[in-house]
Amino acid sequence: MHILSFVSAFSLASLALASPVEVAERQAQKLRIMPLGDSITEITCWRAFVWDQLAAAGLADQVQYVGSQNSNPQGCQPQTANWDQHHEGHSGWLAIDIANNYLANWLRSTPADIVMFMLGTNDVVRGHTTDEIINAYTKMVEIMRAANPNTKIIVDLVIPLPFSNGPIQAINSRIPQWAAGLNSTESPIVVADCYQGFTSSMLRDGVHPNLEGDRLIASRVGPLLLDYVKQSLGQ
């Protein structure tokens, strides 16, 4: 057998024996971004508008959203028709439960290079304390870094909750110092301020953002994500 033919045959055989995840990584070395959260991630349009920013920067073909969900419940219609709809948003779920019971398996199934999350609204509604929520954040970061020591993390300040905003403000007041304390060169954490300037008129039902609210969230998250993507791609 000609040596090139042998190498080609060996490569094909190796690919055939690889797991689906390994095959996907060999075929498309795209940067993996996980939108993580509750219904404010699942049934909203901000992640679609962030994808528009990636596309406008010429980066859409080098990145992908990852997660066990692949949906567009709000029928979002961003400028990018074929935007990636994968995510790890779960309506009604608590940060505490995600940290303790789910995140490790999600990251095992759909590894991520960048994770961006907003969580805590449901925890507040169900009476959990600020300390419990911040501790859940810490555990999530530990899980992310165990799965990928170079994970880049964007944590959002939680949007207002008109009927129980004191606890939301308490969480948000803790996040910057918390993030700074866990920040590292290998696995940086930045904070997206999705709270400042977010008014009750940007909520469609008292909890979830309307299109105006989605655009505000995207305007705060998108630039930070673009910076991470460019750093990761060496641009």
Secondary structure, DSSP 8 states (H G I E B T S, - for coil): --HHHHHHHHHHHHHHHS-HHHHHHHH---EEEEEEESHHHHSSSHHHHHHHHHHHTT-GGGEEE-SSEE--TT----S-TT---EEEE-TT--HHHIIIIIHHHHHHHS--SEEEEE--HHHHHTT--HHHHHHHHHHHHHHHHHH-TT-EEEEE-----TTSHHHHHHHHHHHHHHHHHH--SSS-EEEE--STT--GGGBSSSSSB-HHHHHHHHHHHHHHHHHHHHHHTT-
